[in-house]
Amino acid sequence: FFNWWMFSSFLGGLLATLALVYIQENLGWGLGYGIPTAGLMASLFVFYVGTPYYRHKVRKTDNPTKEVARVLVGAFRNRRLELTDRPADLYELDPRHYVVTGKRRVHHSTGFRFLDKAALKDVSEATGSSWRPCTVTQVEETKLVLGMAVVWLTTLVPSTIFAQVNTLFVKQGTTLDRHLGAGSFQIPAASLGSFVTISMLLSVPLYDRCFVPLMRRRTGNSRGITLLQRLGIGFAIQILVTLVASLVEMRRMHVAQANGVGGPKQVVPMSIFWLLPQYVIMGVGDVFNAIGVLEFFYDQSPEDMQSLGTTFFTSSIGMGNFLNSLLVTVVDRVTGTHGGKSWIGDNLNDSHLDYYYGFLMAISALNLVGFLWVSRGYHYKEETIEVTEGNTTSAVEMEGKVLEKPSSNSQV
């Protein structure tokens, strides 16, 4: 689903980078903003027309935020109690409760074990308190949120790298020859970002129809590879992006020096299409990275907090843009002090953007190491849905999860 959802989203982005950028530069900003405004109004109209036909799933559950807070408070209150290794010592509701509420029971995991203290049975006798213990499911959902938060931190650097597409990559392109052939038509530097979209659009079908079936036969995983493996591949591809960008910038500077180009508005006699490899590789990496991040957070979010999936995804992109601005400012000031040549000065023809790309490559490599360390300790969500047939309740296995399946004739 997420592969093709992002496919359609990037298809709209392709139209924007190809057509709207040209319209804004050549026909005016008013028309350039008027067209997407009209498109948004049409989308809003279609959305409201379909409102009566949408299916709204209502659940009989408490406020999930309060449940997370209650687990954290419970674990803190019981911090001095001894924690055993037996899951049977932890409090859990009867399976019939999950049948009535339509909620899925989450299996106990060994991660963030300090939170298990919130589910200790008979805690009132041990502490003299009337505090009611949390359920294993509530504790595990809190563990999922904390686990996702840790993974989220490792997505900030990749989001920062992707921010280069609309910032330094574009500025780099303005210094190059943007003519298409021998004519007078010049390609807008920002339009080159369309090749990220094009490579992504071409890679999604290949990933979905070729890569996934091939890996599924090898691994037995319905997704071909695990969610974290997909992210790891995307992070590694972004290291390659920064390496290629650095090499291309070294080539650009060599051509500029060989032709005596040093002014801020002088054009380096080198085609803008030299930047294509870094754009194309970025698009391929997005199939693993951007789509993988969205799928991971949505899949691993607790059942009643799946809006967290898109929240983690969009906040990662937003933080990446903020971090990009911060890095550019800090690196420019640090490298430009004491009469030194700034790596990212106003005049790229007299800067060292290649050094900055090398710096981003080092950060990306360190982030990948941190991600691999986090991945080793991550516990995927394991759920069971309770089904009642007559007077019996049985647990059935959820697709893509490794679960225990009790006998169908077990009495409750």
Backbone torsions as a table, in degrees:
resi	resn	phi	psi	omega
1	PHE	NA	-49.0	-175.0
2	PHE	-67.7	-32.2	176.5
3	ASN	-57.9	-48.0	-175.1
4	TRP	-82.4	-25.1	173.8
5	TRP	-65.7	-45.6	177.7
6	MET	-68.7	-31.4	177.1
7	PHE	-58.0	-48.7	-179.7
8	SER	-66.9	-35.9	179.0
9	SER	-65.0	-43.5	-179.9
10	PHE	-71.1	-25.7	176.3
11	LEU	-63.6	-40.9	174.6
12	GLY	-66.0	-37.6	177.3
13	GLY	-64.4	-33.5	178.5
14	LEU	-64.0	-42.6	178.0
15	LEU	-61.1	-39.4	-179.3
16	ALA	-65.9	-46.5	-175.7
17	THR	-72.6	-27.4	-179.4
18	LEU	-87.1	-50.9	-173.2
19	ALA	-90.1	-50.5	-172.4
20	LEU	-67.1	-37.1	178.7
21	VAL	-62.1	-41.5	178.6
22	TYR	-64.7	-43.4	-179.8
23	ILE	-62.7	-43.1	-178.8
24	GLN	-64.8	-37.4	-177.1
25	GLU	-79.6	-29.2	-171.4
26	ASN	-113.6	-26.8	-176.0
27	LEU	-114.8	-8.6	176.6
28	GLY	118.9	148.8	-178.5
29	TRP	-73.2	-28.6	179.4
30	GLY	-60.5	-49.4	178.0
31	LEU	-67.8	-36.3	-179.3
32	GLY	-62.5	-35.0	177.0
33	TYR	-88.7	-24.3	-179.3
34	GLY	-67.4	-37.9	-179.0
35	ILE	-63.9	-50.7	177.4
36	PRO	-64.8	-29.8	176.9
37	THR	-63.4	-44.6	177.5
38	ALA	-63.5	-37.8	177.9
39	GLY	-64.2	-41.2	178.0
40	LEU	-65.0	-39.0	178.1
41	MET	-64.5	-40.0	178.0
42	ALA	-65.6	-40.8	178.6
43	SER	-63.7	-40.7	179.0
44	LEU	-63.5	-39.2	178.4
45	PHE	-64.2	-45.5	179.7
46	VAL	-63.3	-38.7	179.7
47	PHE	-60.9	-46.9	-177.6
48	TYR	-71.9	-29.8	176.3
49	VAL	-64.1	-36.4	-178.7
50	GLY	-85.6	-3.2	-177.0
51	THR	-53.8	-44.4	-178.0
52	PRO	-62.8	-17.6	-175.2
53	TYR	-100.4	-3.7	179.7
54	TYR	-73.5	146.4	178.4
55	ARG	-97.9	119.6	179.7
56	HIS	-103.2	121.9	-177.6
57	LYS	-95.3	112.9	-178.0
58	VAL	-99.1	131.3	179.7
59	ARG	-118.5	144.6	178.9
60	LYS	-91.7	76.0	-177.0
61	THR	-133.8	162.4	177.0
62	ASP	-78.4	174.7	176.7
63	ASN	-62.5	117.9	-176.5
64	PRO	-62.9	-31.7	178.9
65	THR	-65.1	-40.7	178.3
66	LYS	-65.5	-35.4	179.2
67	GLU	-65.2	-41.7	177.8
68	VAL	-63.2	-44.5	179.5
69	ALA	-63.1	-37.5	-179.6
70	ARG	-66.2	-37.6	177.5
71	VAL	-64.7	-44.8	-179.6
72	LEU	-63.1	-41.8	178.6
73	VAL	-66.0	-42.1	179.7
74	GLY	-62.8	-41.6	178.6
75	ALA	-65.0	-36.4	178.7
76	PHE	-70.4	-41.0	179.9
77	ARG	-63.2	-35.2	-175.9
78	ASN	-99.3	18.4	-173.1
79	ARG	-61.5	-23.8	-177.7
80	ARG	-90.5	-7.0	-179.6
81	LEU	-80.0	151.5	-179.9
82	GLU	-79.5	135.8	-179.9
83	LEU	-104.5	122.5	179.6
84	THR	-87.1	171.2	179.3
85	ASP	-93.4	5.3	-177.1
86	ARG	-98.1	116.5	176.4
87	PRO	-59.5	-23.8	-179.8
88	ALA	-65.2	-18.8	178.5
89	ASP	-80.8	-2.0	-178.7
90	LEU	-101.1	146.7	-174.0
91	TYR	-80.4	133.4	175.0
92	GLU	-145.6	148.3	-179.1
93	LEU	-78.1	161.5	176.6
94	ASP	-64.2	143.2	-179.7
95	PRO	-53.7	-29.3	-178.6
96	ARG	-63.6	-26.8	177.3
97	HIS	-61.0	-40.6	-178.2
98	TYR	-74.2	-26.4	174.9
99	VAL	-66.9	-45.2	-177.0
100	VAL	-66.2	-44.0	-176.4
101	THR	-82.7	-14.6	-176.6
102	GLY	71.5	18.9	-177.9
103	LYS	-96.9	148.8	179.5
104	ARG	-90.2	138.2	177.8
105	ARG	-84.8	132.6	-178.0
106	VAL	-100.6	132.6	-177.9
107	HIS	-72.4	152.1	178.3
108	HIS	-68.8	140.9	177.4
109	SER	-127.6	167.0	-176.0
110	THR	-95.2	-0.1	178.5
111	GLY	-80.2	154.6	178.8
112	PHE	45.2	52.3	-173.1
113	ARG	-62.5	-21.8	179.8
114	PHE	-62.1	-24.8	178.8
115	LEU	-74.2	-19.5	178.5
116	ASP	-60.8	-22.0	-179.9
117	LYS	-63.9	-20.7	177.8
118	ALA	-72.2	-16.4	-177.6
119	ALA	-109.5	12.1	180.0
120	LEU	-63.6	133.0	177.8
121	LYS	-73.9	159.5	175.3
122	ASP	53.1	31.6	-178.6
123	VAL	-69.0	-25.7	-178.9
124	SER	-66.3	-38.5	178.1
125	GLU	-67.8	-35.6	-176.5
126	ALA	-74.1	-31.2	-174.9
127	THR	-113.1	-8.5	-176.9
128	GLY	71.5	22.5	-177.1
129	SER	-111.1	157.2	176.6
130	SER	-92.0	10.4	-178.5
131	TRP	-62.8	128.8	179.1
132	ARG	-88.2	131.3	-177.9
133	PRO	-65.9	152.6	174.3
134	CYS	-78.6	161.3	177.6
135	THR	-85.0	161.2	177.0
136	VAL	-59.2	-40.1	180.0
137	THR	-61.6	-43.3	177.9
138	GLN	-63.1	-41.0	179.1
139	VAL	-65.3	-43.5	-178.8
140	GLU	-66.5	-35.0	176.8
141	GLU	-65.6	-36.5	175.8
142	THR	-66.9	-39.4	175.9
143	LYS	-60.2	-39.0	179.2
144	LEU	-61.7	-43.3	179.9
145	VAL	-62.7	-44.4	179.0
146	LEU	-65.1	-41.9	178.9
147	GLY	-62.1	-42.2	178.6
148	MET	-66.4	-35.1	178.7
149	ALA	-62.7	-38.8	178.9
150	VAL	-66.9	-44.1	177.8
151	VAL	-63.9	-38.3	179.2
152	TRP	-56.0	-39.3	179.5
153	LEU	-59.9	-34.3	-179.1
154	THR	-77.7	-9.8	178.2
155	THR	-90.0	-7.1	-176.0
156	LEU	-69.5	-41.2	179.0
157	VAL	-65.0	-47.3	175.3
158	PRO	-57.7	-36.1	176.7
159	SER	-66.6	-34.1	176.6
160	THR	-66.5	-40.1	178.1
161	ILE	-64.2	-42.2	-180.0
162	PHE	-64.7	-28.6	179.3
163	ALA	-62.6	-19.0	179.3
164	GLN	-65.4	-25.2	-178.2
165	VAL	-57.7	-39.9	-176.3
166	ASN	-101.2	6.1	-179.1
167	THR	-124.9	-89.7	-173.6
168	LEU	-68.7	-33.8	176.8
169	PHE	-59.7	-41.1	-179.4
170	VAL	-68.1	-45.7	179.0
171	LYS	-61.7	-37.8	176.6
172	GLN	-61.3	-41.3	-179.0
173	GLY	-66.7	-30.2	-179.6
174	THR	-67.9	-17.4	-179.5
175	THR	-89.8	-5.0	-175.4
176	LEU	-105.4	167.7	178.5
177	ASP	-72.5	114.6	-175.0
178	ARG	-102.6	9.7	179.3
179	HIS	-71.0	141.4	177.5
180	LEU	-98.8	101.8	-177.1
181	GLY	74.6	-148.5	-177.0
182	ALA	-93.6	-0.4	-178.0
183	GLY	-79.0	-175.6	-178.4
184	SER	-94.0	-7.1	-177.9
185	PHE	-69.8	131.2	179.0
186	GLN	-114.1	135.3	178.7
187	ILE	-77.3	127.8	173.4
188	PRO	-60.6	133.1	-176.5
189	ALA	-57.3	-35.9	-178.5
190	ALA	-69.3	-22.6	-178.8
191	SER	-67.9	-20.0	179.6
192	LEU	-64.6	-19.9	175.2
193	GLY	-62.2	-17.5	178.1
194	SER	-63.7	-23.8	-179.3
195	PHE	-73.2	-23.1	170.3
196	VAL	-63.0	-46.2	-179.1
197	THR	-66.4	-43.9	-178.5
198	ILE	-62.5	-46.3	180.0
199	SER	-65.2	-34.0	176.9
200	MET	-68.2	-43.0	179.9
201	LEU	-63.6	-34.8	178.0
202	LEU	-76.1	-31.0	-175.7
203	SER	-80.2	-29.2	-178.5
204	VAL	-60.1	-49.9	177.3
205	PRO	-61.3	-37.9	178.8
206	LEU	-64.8	-40.8	178.5
207	TYR	-64.5	-46.5	-173.4
208	ASP	-74.3	-35.9	-173.1
209	ARG	-99.7	-20.3	-177.5
210	CYS	-116.4	-55.9	-174.5
211	PHE	-64.9	-47.6	-176.5
212	VAL	-63.7	-49.2	178.1
213	PRO	-59.8	-38.6	179.9
214	LEU	-63.6	-47.5	-178.8
215	MET	-71.5	-29.1	178.8
216	ARG	-63.5	-38.9	178.4
217	ARG	-67.5	-30.3	-178.3
218	ARG	-84.1	-36.8	-173.1
219	THR	-103.8	-22.7	-175.1
220	GLY	78.7	1.6	178.2
221	ASN	-84.1	134.0	-177.3
222	SER	-62.9	-26.0	177.7
223	ARG	-89.9	-2.9	-175.7
224	GLY	90.2	-57.1	174.9
225	ILE	-132.4	163.5	-179.4
226	THR	-72.3	165.6	-179.4
227	LEU	-62.2	-42.2	-179.0
228	LEU	-72.1	-32.0	175.3
229	GLN	-64.0	-38.4	177.8
230	ARG	-62.6	-43.4	177.6
231	LEU	-63.4	-43.3	-179.2
232	GLY	-59.9	-41.2	177.4
233	ILE	-63.6	-41.8	178.5
234	GLY	-63.3	-40.5	177.8
235	PHE	-63.9	-39.9	179.9
236	ALA	-66.3	-38.0	178.8
237	ILE	-63.8	-35.3	179.1
238	GLN	-67.6	-28.7	173.1
239	ILE	-62.5	-40.9	177.2
240	LEU	-63.7	-36.6	178.0
241	VAL	-59.2	-49.0	-178.5
242	THR	-66.4	-33.9	176.7
243	LEU	-64.5	-47.8	179.5
244	VAL	-63.0	-43.0	179.6
245	ALA	-60.8	-39.1	178.8
246	SER	-65.9	-42.7	179.7
247	LEU	-65.6	-40.3	178.7
248	VAL	-65.8	-39.7	178.9
249	GLU	-66.2	-36.7	175.7
250	MET	-61.9	-41.0	176.7
251	ARG	-63.9	-42.2	179.6
252	ARG	-61.8	-44.8	179.7
253	MET	-64.8	-36.6	178.0
254	HIS	-63.1	-44.7	179.5
255	VAL	-65.7	-40.1	-179.8
256	ALA	-62.6	-45.2	-179.8
257	GLN	-67.9	-37.7	-179.6
258	ALA	-66.4	-26.4	-178.2
259	ASN	-107.0	10.7	177.0
260	GLY	67.5	28.2	179.9
261	VAL	-90.8	117.9	-179.1
262	GLY	-142.3	-11.9	-178.7
263	GLY	-76.0	155.0	-177.1
264	PRO	-65.9	-26.6	-178.0
265	LYS	-107.1	3.7	178.6
266	GLN	-76.9	143.8	-178.3
267	VAL	-97.9	130.4	178.0
268	VAL	-76.5	128.9	-179.4
269	PRO	-71.8	67.6	-178.1
270	MET	-148.5	132.0	-174.3
271	SER	-64.4	142.5	178.1
272	ILE	-64.3	-20.1	-178.4
273	PHE	-70.6	-5.9	171.1
274	TRP	-64.4	-21.6	179.7
275	LEU	-82.0	-9.6	-176.1
276	LEU	-54.4	-44.3	-177.1
277	PRO	-55.2	-43.1	-178.3
278	GLN	-68.0	-33.2	176.1
279	TYR	-68.8	-45.5	-177.2
280	VAL	-65.3	-44.9	179.9
281	ILE	-64.4	-36.3	176.5
282	MET	-60.9	-40.7	178.8
283	GLY	-64.7	-41.1	177.1
284	VAL	-63.6	-42.2	178.9
285	GLY	-63.3	-30.9	179.7
286	ASP	-64.3	-28.5	177.5
287	VAL	-61.9	-36.0	178.0
288	PHE	-87.9	-39.3	-170.6
289	ASN	-83.7	-68.7	-174.3
290	ALA	-61.3	-50.0	180.0
291	ILE	-66.8	-38.5	179.8
292	GLY	-63.8	-38.8	179.0
293	VAL	-63.7	-46.5	-179.8
294	LEU	-62.5	-45.4	-179.5
295	GLU	-65.1	-41.2	-179.5
296	PHE	-60.7	-51.5	-176.1
297	PHE	-67.3	-36.1	178.5
298	TYR	-69.8	-42.4	-177.3
299	ASP	-68.3	-37.8	-174.1
300	GLN	-90.7	-6.3	177.8
301	SER	-66.7	145.3	173.3
302	PRO	-56.1	152.2	-172.1
303	GLU	-53.8	-41.2	-176.9
304	ASP	-91.6	6.9	-179.6
305	MET	-131.5	35.7	-175.7
306	GLN	-72.5	-12.5	171.5
307	SER	-65.6	-18.6	175.7
308	LEU	-61.1	-29.1	-178.3
309	GLY	-57.8	-52.4	179.1
310	THR	-70.8	-29.3	178.2
311	THR	-64.6	-47.5	177.6
312	PHE	-61.4	-40.9	-177.5
313	PHE	-64.5	-53.0	-177.3
314	THR	-69.3	-35.6	178.8
315	SER	-67.1	-32.4	176.8
316	SER	-64.2	-43.0	178.4
317	ILE	-64.1	-44.5	179.8
318	GLY	-62.8	-44.9	179.0
319	MET	-65.2	-33.3	177.4
320	GLY	-61.3	-39.5	178.2
321	ASN	-68.9	-39.7	176.7
322	PHE	-64.2	-44.4	179.5
323	LEU	-64.1	-35.1	178.1
324	ASN	-62.4	-45.9	178.4
325	SER	-62.1	-41.4	179.6
326	LEU	-64.3	-44.7	-179.2
327	LEU	-62.4	-44.7	-179.3
328	VAL	-60.7	-43.4	-179.2
329	THR	-64.9	-47.2	-177.7
330	VAL	-65.7	-47.4	-178.8
331	VAL	-64.0	-39.0	179.5
332	ASP	-63.0	-43.2	-178.6
333	ARG	-70.9	-42.0	-176.7
334	VAL	-67.8	-45.4	-176.3
335	THR	-78.2	-19.0	-178.4
336	GLY	-95.5	2.4	-179.8
337	THR	-80.3	161.2	177.3
338	HIS	56.4	35.0	176.0
339	GLY	76.2	8.7	180.0
340	GLY	-77.1	166.2	179.6
341	LYS	-87.4	119.5	-179.4
342	SER	-64.6	141.5	176.9
343	TRP	-70.0	-29.3	-175.7
344	ILE	-131.0	59.7	179.4
345	GLY	-77.0	174.3	177.6
346	ASP	-63.1	-29.4	178.5
347	ASN	-103.6	100.4	-178.5
348	LEU	-66.1	-21.1	178.5
349	ASN	-74.3	-9.0	177.4
350	ASP	-130.0	39.7	-179.0
351	SER	-129.6	-171.1	177.7
352	HIS	-133.6	63.1	179.5
353	LEU	-61.6	-27.0	178.0
354	ASP	-63.4	-36.5	176.6
355	TYR	-64.7	-40.0	-178.5
356	TYR	-65.6	-40.9	176.7
357	TYR	-63.5	-37.1	175.3
358	GLY	-64.0	-36.8	176.4
359	PHE	-63.6	-43.0	177.6
360	LEU	-64.3	-35.4	178.5
361	MET	-64.9	-40.9	178.8
362	ALA	-65.1	-42.6	178.4
363	ILE	-62.7	-41.8	-179.7
364	SER	-63.6	-39.9	178.9
365	ALA	-64.6	-43.3	177.9
366	LEU	-64.2	-38.4	178.8
367	ASN	-65.2	-38.2	178.4
368	LEU	-63.3	-40.3	176.9
369	VAL	-61.9	-44.5	177.8
370	GLY	-62.7	-39.5	178.6
371	PHE	-63.1	-42.4	179.1
372	LEU	-63.2	-37.6	178.0
373	TRP	-65.9	-43.4	178.5
374	VAL	-64.7	-39.9	-177.3
375	SER	-62.9	-34.0	-178.7
376	ARG	-63.0	-30.8	-178.3
377	GLY	-100.5	4.3	-176.9
378	TYR	-81.7	138.0	177.9
379	HIS	-111.2	119.8	179.0
380	TYR	-69.1	154.0	179.1
381	LYS	-67.5	132.4	176.3
382	GLU	-123.0	120.1	-175.1
383	GLU	-121.5	154.7	172.2
384	THR	-132.0	134.7	175.0
385	ILE	-106.2	130.4	-177.0
386	GLU	-88.9	133.5	-179.9
387	VAL	-124.0	131.4	-179.5
388	THR	-105.1	129.7	174.8
389	GLU	-128.1	106.2	-176.9
390	GLY	69.0	-122.1	179.7
391	ASN	-101.6	12.3	-178.0
392	THR	-116.4	150.2	177.6
393	THR	-124.9	130.3	-179.8
394	SER	-129.7	156.8	178.5
395	ALA	-102.1	129.0	179.3
396	VAL	-110.9	152.6	-174.2
397	GLU	-80.9	132.4	176.0
398	MET	-82.5	145.2	-178.5
399	GLU	-62.1	131.7	177.1
400	GLY	82.1	4.1	179.6
401	LYS	-118.7	146.0	176.9
402	VAL	-96.1	108.0	-172.1
403	LEU	-130.8	158.6	172.2
404	GLU	-84.5	139.4	-178.1
405	LYS	-120.7	102.5	-179.9
406	PRO	-64.2	162.4	179.3
407	SER	-62.5	141.8	-175.9
408	SER	-69.5	-14.9	-179.5
409	ASN	-103.9	16.9	179.6
410	SER	-72.1	133.4	-177.6
411	GLN	-90.1	146.4	176.8
412	VAL	-128.5	NA	NA
